[in-house]
Amino acid sequence: VGADVSIEEAYEHAKQTGLGLLAAMKKAAGSLDKIEVVKLLGMVNAAPDFAQHPKVINGCSDLFVAVLGDNGRHARSAVGMGSLPNNMTVEIEVIVRVLP
């Protein structure tokens, strides 16, 4: 991001990653109504001078809030990486709580 990929494209990549994460959450919990997002770690494959990591990871965070409401609000870190596996744009790790 910042060289060959725009912030807007990377935002969409983070959103697509979030959709995959929501699908995994639903499968594991049986329903998204039982999910509370606690913490998100977003890693951005960034050019050395790129400094807009949070704007990229907002793609996933905004999606979680849009789908889960207050249960989608979370603590978050957004950091830059010199590379990611298979040259992917973002990698996102999420800690969730399954509600009773």
N, C-alpha and C positions, 0 to 999 in steps of 0.2 A: 504494500500500500504506500502510496506517495511517489512511486516510480511508474509502474505499468498498470496499476489499479487505482481508481479514484476512490475518494471517501464514500461517495454515493454507491458505487459498486460494492465496496467492502461492507457497507451498512446492510445491503441486501444479502450478502453472503452470511453475515451474522444472523440476519432474520431467518434465512433458510436453515442455518444450523439450529436456531431456536425451535423451528418447526419440528426438526428431527428429535430434539430433546423433549419437546412436549409429547410427541408420539411415544417415546420410550417411557415417559412418566405415566402416561395414561395406561399403557400396557402393564406396567409394574403395579400400579395402584388400583386399576380397574376403572377409575374415573378421575378426571382433572379436578373435580370438586373436592377431592381429598388431598390435593397438593398445595403445599406452601413452599415457595422458593426462599431459601435462607441466604445463600451466598453464591455468587457467580464470579468466576475467574475467566476473563477474556484475554486471550493472547492474540496479538496482531502481528502478522508477518510484514514488518515495516522497513522501509528505506531508512538509512541511518539518520537523516535529517527530519523524518516524519515525527510529528508531536501531537497528532489528533486522535490518539488511540480511543479515548472515551466516545468520540463521535461515531466510530466504527462499531463498538460494542453496544451502543444504544440500539442498534438493529435488533439485538436479542432482548435486551432489557425492555424496550418499548413493547415488543411483542408479548412478553410475559405479563406485563401490566394490562395490556389490551385484552388478553385472553383470560387471565386469572384474577383481574381486579387487584384488590389489596393483598391477596395471597401471592401475587406476582411481584410485589415490591421486595427488594432484597439489598443486602450489602453487596459491594462489588469492587473488584479490582480490574483495571484495564491496563495491560502492559504490552510493550513492544518486544518483539523477538527478531533476531537476525535472520532466522529461517524457521520454517515449520515443515513437518513431514509432507512429502509429495508437493512441496511448494504451495500448499493451501494458504488461503488468505487469513483465515481465523481458526482458532481452536478454542472451544469453550467448555469449561468444567462447571458443573452446577451441583450444589448441595441442596437437597430438598427434604422436607419433612412430610411424612404421610400422616394426615390427620385421621383420627378415629371415626 
